[in-house]
Amino acid sequence: MNSVPSSLAGARKLRVGVSIYVRKGEQSLWENGIYQNCIFLVMLLMRSPLVEATYLVAGGGDGKPADAKNFLADSPVPLIDMNEAANTLDVMIEMSAQLAREWVVAFRERGGKIVSMRVGNDYVIDIERMVFDKSHGLLITGAPYHEIWTLPEYEVTCLPYFESVFRCPVRLMPHLWSPLVLEREAARLPDGKRFGYRPGRKRWRAGIFEPNICMVKTSYVPLLACEAAHRDNPDMLEHVFAYNTFHLKEHVSFNGFARSLDIVQHGLASFEGRFPFCQVVATDVDVVVSHQWENAQNYVYYEALYGGYPLVHNSHLIGDCGYRYHGFDCEDGARALQLAYAKHDVGLDAYRHTANAFLARLDPQSDANVATYTEAIARLFESR
């Protein structure tokens, strides 16, 4: 573990908060990856030699800390409100909940450091909201951040965008993941259900988990990959579950697209709602087929790899894990799916070894990741 940087040697350790969206009513850590990302980030901050205390900060929604009692029951740090944060923290990391510009200005004026951690493809999200007349909600508010932190998957689309619109330094940071949340969810599975790949099935059940709410992660290429694989070998797939597509079933264009597929005409495909990944794969899925566009780091990938499930993907940022195809090539995706079907069971031990070695690099509590984030925090206090 690195020692405290010389720029802060002898200074009081820091109190750091991470914003998280809290609303009234039921919430779940499985609603989107950013909630889990908040948990993993505070796990890391708890190990930083610069940090005295770490908090989650309730913001953005209409909920208060009391409303998150169940939602954040497993959080390793306390949850405070925005008023307490303003009077307590030295560093605020905006993450799940977007902070009001006025709050950021006041926090800076009293000496606080403010970072915005951007873990979504904001360029695409902002453009879609304008071009397709979606509800207003641009992620650019004019808040005066000290730095923007983002992920390697957004280096091409978002890093230059952030530099231009925020007019402050942009730093690429390691993506963080731990099996902690997944293991706790798996422990709650009913008797008879178990998370983890089980070899030996003659026909595979494919699961597609893209959210279909933005162009960067949709089900179209995975469906076409399954379609091409089925046309080549009708005995390979037992079923294709396209999750997060229920809201598209009555859309004229999507309906026409789906009905053109053999896997639909042959009764092999169904279009489902949104369910926790752990619950679904424990009973209904043997292989995960995915696709992304400039969004190459995803928790579903990590969860599939951790469980030993064959992952058919087009990501360049997960090392040698899974069965990779390229770009938007659905025929290549079909070949990757067929390769997985032919080789996964016999090569399962090696597959798990490769996956576990990669996942260890994402550990929020690893020395390397703690050192990287600690250095970034220290630089906030250097004169510019």
Secondary structure, DSSP 4 states (H G I P E B T S, - for coil): -----GGGTTSPPEEEEEEEE--SS---TTS-HHHHHHHHHHHHHTT-TTEEEEEEEEESSS--GGGGTTTTTT-SS-EE-HHHHHHH-SEEEE-SSPPPHHHHHHHHHTT-EEEEEE-S-HHHHHHHHHHTTPPS--S------SEEEE-GGGTTTTHHHHHHHH-S-EEE------SHHHHHHHHTSPTT---S-----SSEEEEE----SSTTS-SHHHHHHHHHHHHH-TTSEEEEEETT-GGGTT-HHHHHHHHTSHHHHTT-EEE-----HHHHHHHH-SEEE---SS----HHHHHHHHTT--EEE--SSSTT-SEE--TT-HHHHHHHHHHHHHHTTTTHHHHHHHHHHHHHTT-TTSHHHHHHHHHHHHHTTS--
